[in-house]
Amino acid sequence: MSSVSKENENSSFLSELFQIGLYKPNQGRMVRQVTFLSIAILVCLVAYELYNSTWTSTPTGKFTLAAATAAIGFWFAYRVVNYTRFADFLISVQAELNKVTWPSREQLKRASLVVIFVIFFMALVLFIFDTFWTLLFQIIGIRY
């Protein structure tokens, strides 16, 4: 990739960062909302940690720092899910998720029971092997 196209790509991201409009607003809506919510939760956690940090000693300074971080983070989260390349990726993700055949409740129960049974069976087998080898090593005198 040439340096000119990298510069265009970076300027494109910066120009899209300061826009207000939505990119393809009716496509990939659920995945975009979940992605925005995930980023927003991370932003809230960062703002909370900044509020509890010792960078500023005044309550007003702590609140201002946390509020500014939250505002910038929410705006970034809103813009990143509407960034052209990332939004197209999220739209593709939702299209692929729509192709998935999800199991019914009964199939899910049966599969869960099989997994639980296999886990308990393997735990029992490992316990028996462990007990056998421990006793064997104690008889031989390797383990006291």
C-alpha positions as CSV (number, residue, x, y, z in Angstrom):
1,M,0.0,0.0,0.0
2,S,1.5,3.3,-1.0
3,S,2.0,6.2,1.4
4,V,-0.5,8.3,-0.6
5,S,-3.3,5.8,-0.1
6,K,-2.5,5.5,3.6
7,E,-2.7,9.3,3.9
8,N,-6.1,9.2,2.2
9,E,-7.3,6.5,4.4
10,N,-6.2,8.3,7.6
11,S,-7.7,11.6,6.4
12,S,-10.9,9.7,5.5
13,F,-11.1,8.3,9.1
14,L,-10.5,11.8,10.6
15,S,-13.0,13.4,8.3
16,E,-15.6,10.8,9.2
17,L,-14.8,11.1,12.9
18,F,-16.3,14.7,12.8
19,Q,-19.4,14.0,10.8
20,I,-22.9,13.5,12.3
21,G,-24.7,11.4,9.7
22,L,-25.2,7.6,9.8
23,Y,-23.7,5.3,7.3
24,K,-26.3,2.8,5.9
25,P,-28.6,3.3,9.0
26,N,-30.9,0.3,8.3
27,Q,-28.3,-2.3,7.7
28,G,-26.4,-4.3,10.4
29,R,-28.4,-2.4,13.1
30,M,-28.2,-5.1,15.9
31,V,-24.5,-5.8,15.5
32,R,-23.7,-2.1,15.4
33,Q,-25.8,-1.4,18.6
34,V,-24.1,-4.3,20.5
35,T,-20.7,-3.0,19.3
36,F,-21.5,0.5,20.4
37,L,-22.8,-0.8,23.8
38,S,-19.6,-2.8,24.3
39,I,-17.4,0.2,23.5
40,A,-19.6,2.5,25.7
41,I,-19.2,0.1,28.7
42,L,-15.4,0.2,28.3
43,V,-15.6,4.0,28.2
44,C,-17.7,4.1,31.3
45,L,-15.2,1.8,33.1
46,V,-12.3,4.1,32.0
47,A,-14.2,7.2,33.2
48,Y,-14.9,5.5,36.5
49,E,-11.3,4.6,37.0
50,L,-10.2,8.2,36.1
51,Y,-12.8,9.5,38.6
52,N,-11.3,7.3,41.3
53,S,-7.7,8.1,40.3
54,T,-5.4,10.5,42.1
55,W,-4.6,12.6,39.1
56,T,-6.7,15.5,40.5
57,S,-7.4,16.1,44.1
58,T,-10.6,18.2,43.8
59,P,-14.0,16.6,43.3
60,T,-14.7,19.1,40.5
61,G,-11.5,18.2,38.7
62,K,-12.3,14.5,39.0
63,F,-15.8,14.9,37.7
64,T,-14.6,17.1,34.8
65,L,-12.0,14.6,33.8
66,A,-14.4,11.7,34.0
67,A,-17.2,13.5,32.1
68,A,-14.8,14.7,29.4
69,T,-13.5,11.2,28.9
70,A,-17.0,9.8,28.8
71,A,-18.2,12.4,26.3
72,I,-15.2,11.9,24.0
73,G,-15.5,8.1,24.3
74,F,-19.2,8.0,23.5
75,W,-18.7,10.2,20.5
76,F,-15.8,8.0,19.3
77,A,-17.9,4.9,19.8
78,Y,-20.8,6.4,17.9
79,R,-18.5,7.4,15.0
80,V,-16.5,4.2,14.9
81,V,-19.6,2.1,14.3
82,N,-20.5,4.4,11.4
83,Y,-17.0,4.5,9.9
84,T,-17.5,3.2,6.4
85,R,-15.1,0.2,6.4
86,F,-16.0,-0.9,9.9
87,A,-19.7,-0.5,9.3
88,D,-19.5,-2.6,6.2
89,F,-17.7,-5.2,8.2
90,L,-20.4,-5.2,10.9
91,I,-23.1,-5.4,8.2
92,S,-21.3,-8.5,6.8
93,V,-21.2,-10.0,10.3
94,Q,-24.9,-9.6,10.8
95,A,-25.5,-11.1,7.3
96,E,-23.4,-14.1,8.2
97,L,-25.2,-14.5,11.6
98,N,-28.5,-14.6,9.8
99,K,-27.3,-17.7,7.9
100,V,-26.6,-19.6,11.1
101,T,-29.0,-22.4,12.0
102,W,-29.6,-22.1,15.7
103,P,-30.6,-25.2,17.7
104,S,-34.0,-25.5,19.2
105,R,-34.5,-25.5,23.0
106,E,-34.8,-29.3,23.1
107,Q,-31.6,-29.8,21.0
108,L,-29.8,-27.4,23.3
109,K,-31.0,-29.4,26.4
110,R,-29.9,-32.7,24.9
111,A,-26.5,-31.4,23.8
112,S,-25.9,-29.8,27.3
113,L,-26.7,-33.1,29.0
114,V,-24.3,-34.9,26.8
115,V,-21.5,-32.4,27.5
116,I,-22.2,-32.5,31.3
117,F,-22.2,-36.4,31.3
118,V,-18.9,-36.5,29.3
119,I,-17.3,-34.0,31.7
120,F,-18.3,-36.0,34.8
121,F,-17.3,-39.3,33.1
122,M,-13.9,-37.9,32.2
123,A,-13.4,-36.6,35.8
124,L,-14.2,-40.0,37.1
125,V,-11.7,-41.7,34.7
126,L,-9.0,-39.2,35.7
127,F,-9.7,-39.8,39.4
128,I,-9.4,-43.5,38.9
129,F,-6.1,-43.2,37.0
130,D,-4.7,-40.7,39.5
131,T,-5.6,-43.0,42.4
132,F,-4.1,-46.1,40.6
133,W,-0.8,-44.4,39.8
134,T,-0.6,-42.9,43.3
135,L,-1.1,-46.3,44.9
136,L,1.4,-47.9,42.5
137,F,4.1,-45.3,43.2
138,Q,3.5,-45.7,46.9
139,I,3.9,-49.5,46.7
140,I,7.1,-49.1,44.6
141,G,8.4,-46.5,47.0
142,I,8.7,-43.6,44.6
143,R,6.1,-41.6,46.5
144,Y,5.8,-41.7,50.3
